[in-house]
Amino acid sequence: MGEDKSLLPFGGYETLAKYQYERLQPYFKETYLSAKKRTKFPFSTKIIEDNPAYRISTPFVALISAFEELDSQFIAFLSVDVPFFSHREFHTMYNKLHGNGVVAVSPRGIEPLCAIYSRAILPHLKELVEMRKLRFADLFEKIAIKKVTFDDEKLFANLNTKEEYEKWLNISSLSN
């Protein structure tokens, strides 16, 4: 996109990150944002900083850092740029949770950052980071994970380009 999409305004909030944080916070016991640096966001929030010992930026490091910092058996993860996946979908997934966790499947395929993961995957994440195998396909080859299919493509609207951002920004402002 050419700029940090998490810091763009969205849904009546100063940033997409704040939009995600504020809308999900009432539904979870604890809500955090994951970031490379604690100082990233221009608003007050609980942040889990990527463990700098890994010296790379990847969702795997964010997952590892979250499990290392939190004392939770399961953690729900949602990519900041998927603004329409909600607590209702997490509730559906939670009801099917077992083992290593549960991951959403969209009409496009597996959505590994719309998931609830178990602490049991932590050793696999660390091993894959050490080997520099950083694709979720590599993780899913090592672990069994429950998949839950959602047919509504809008749930997985991803803001990867300025055009997508503008399209969904206009739709979100109509629904607020």
C-alpha positions in Angstrom: 0.0 0.0 0.0 3.0 2.3 0.4 2.2 3.3 4.0 1.3 1.6 7.3 -2.4 0.7 6.8 -2.8 0.1 10.6 -2.4 3.9 11.1 -4.9 5.0 8.4 -8.3 6.3 9.6 -11.2 3.9 9.5 -14.7 3.5 10.7 -14.8 6.8 12.4 -11.6 6.2 14.4 -8.3 7.9 14.0 -6.6 4.6 12.9 -7.6 1.2 11.7 -5.8 -0.3 14.7 -7.9 1.7 17.1 -11.1 0.7 15.2 -10.1 -3.0 15.6 -9.1 -2.6 19.2 -12.2 -0.7 20.3 -14.7 -2.9 18.5 -13.3 -6.2 19.8 -12.3 -5.2 23.3 -15.8 -5.6 24.9 -15.9 -9.2 23.8 -12.6 -10.6 25.1 -11.2 -10.8 28.6 -8.1 -9.1 27.4 -7.3 -7.4 24.1 -3.9 -6.4 22.9 -2.3 -5.1 19.7 0.8 -6.7 18.4 3.6 -4.4 17.0 7.2 -4.3 16.2 7.6 -1.4 18.7 5.5 -0.4 21.7 5.5 3.2 20.6 3.8 2.5 17.2 0.2 3.6 18.0 -0.8 7.2 18.7 -3.4 6.1 21.3 -3.4 4.3 24.7 -3.6 0.6 24.3 -2.1 -2.6 25.6 0.7 -3.7 23.2 2.7 -6.9 22.8 6.0 -6.0 21.2 7.6 -8.5 18.9 10.5 -10.1 20.8 13.6 -8.4 19.3 15.7 -11.5 19.9 14.2 -12.9 16.7 15.5 -10.0 14.5 12.8 -10.6 11.9 9.3 -9.3 11.4 6.8 -12.1 10.7 3.4 -13.1 12.1 5.1 -16.1 13.6 7.2 -13.8 15.8 4.1 -11.9 16.8 2.4 -15.2 17.8 5.5 -16.3 19.7 5.8 -13.0 21.5 2.1 -13.1 22.5 2.4 -16.6 24.0 5.6 -15.7 25.8 4.0 -12.6 27.3 0.6 -13.9 28.1 -0.4 -16.7 30.4 -3.2 -18.0 28.2 -3.8 -21.5 26.8 -5.6 -20.1 23.8 -5.2 -16.7 22.0 -7.4 -15.3 19.3 -5.6 -13.5 16.5 -7.0 -11.2 13.9 -5.0 -9.3 11.3 -5.5 -5.5 11.6 -6.5 -5.2 7.9 -9.5 -7.5 8.1 -12.0 -5.1 9.6 -15.3 -7.0 9.2 -14.4 -10.3 10.9 -16.1 -9.9 14.3 -16.6 -11.3 17.7 -19.5 -13.4 16.3 -17.2 -15.3 14.0 -14.7 -15.8 16.9 -17.6 -17.1 19.0 -18.5 -19.6 16.2 -14.8 -20.7 16.1 -14.5 -20.9 19.9 -17.4 -23.3 19.9 -15.4 -25.7 17.7 -12.1 -25.1 19.4 -9.9 -28.1 20.3 -6.3 -29.3 20.2 -4.0 -26.9 18.5 -6.7 -24.4 17.7 -9.1 -23.3 15.0 -8.6 -21.3 11.8 -11.1 -19.5 9.6 -11.5 -20.5 6.0 -12.9 -17.9 3.6 -14.1 -18.4 0.0 -10.4 -17.7 -0.9 -8.9 -20.3 1.4 -7.3 -20.6 4.9 -7.1 -17.3 6.8 -4.3 -18.0 9.3 -4.6 -14.6 11.0 -8.3 -15.1 11.7 -7.7 -17.8 14.2 -7.6 -19.1 17.8 -4.3 -20.8 18.5 -3.2 -23.0 21.4 0.0 -22.6 23.3 0.8 -26.1 22.2 1.9 -24.7 18.8 4.6 -22.5 20.4 7.5 -25.1 20.0 6.6 -25.5 16.3 6.5 -21.8 15.8 10.0 -21.4 17.3 11.4 -24.2 15.3 10.0 -22.8 12.0 11.4 -19.3 12.8 14.8 -20.8 13.6 14.6 -22.7 10.2 13.3 -19.5 8.5 10.3 -21.4 7.3 7.8 -18.6 7.7 4.7 -19.7 5.8 1.6 -20.8 7.6 1.5 -23.7 5.2 4.7 -24.9 6.9 3.0 -24.7 10.3 -0.1 -26.5 9.1 2.1 -29.3 7.8 3.4 -29.9 11.4 0.1 -29.5 13.3 -3.5 -30.6 13.0 -5.9 -27.6 13.3 -9.6 -27.4 13.0 -10.9 -25.4 10.1 -14.2 -23.4 10.2 -15.6 -22.2 6.9 -17.4 -18.9 6.5 -19.1 -18.2 3.2 -19.4 -14.4 3.5 -16.5 -12.9 1.5 -17.0 -9.5 3.1 -15.8 -10.9 6.5 -12.4 -11.3 4.9 -12.2 -8.0 3.0 -8.5 -7.2 3.2 -7.2 -3.7 2.9 -4.0 -4.4 0.9 -4.2 -1.6 -1.7 -5.3 2.0 -1.7 -8.3 1.0 -3.9 -9.4 -1.7 -1.4 -9.0 0.7 1.5 -11.1 3.4 -0.2 -13.8 1.0 -1.2 -14.2 -0.4 2.3 -13.7 2.9 4.0 -16.7 4.2 2.1 -18.8 1.2 3.1 -17.7 1.4 6.7 -18.6 5.0 7.0 -22.1 4.2 5.6 -22.6 1.5 8.3 -21.5 3.7 11.3 
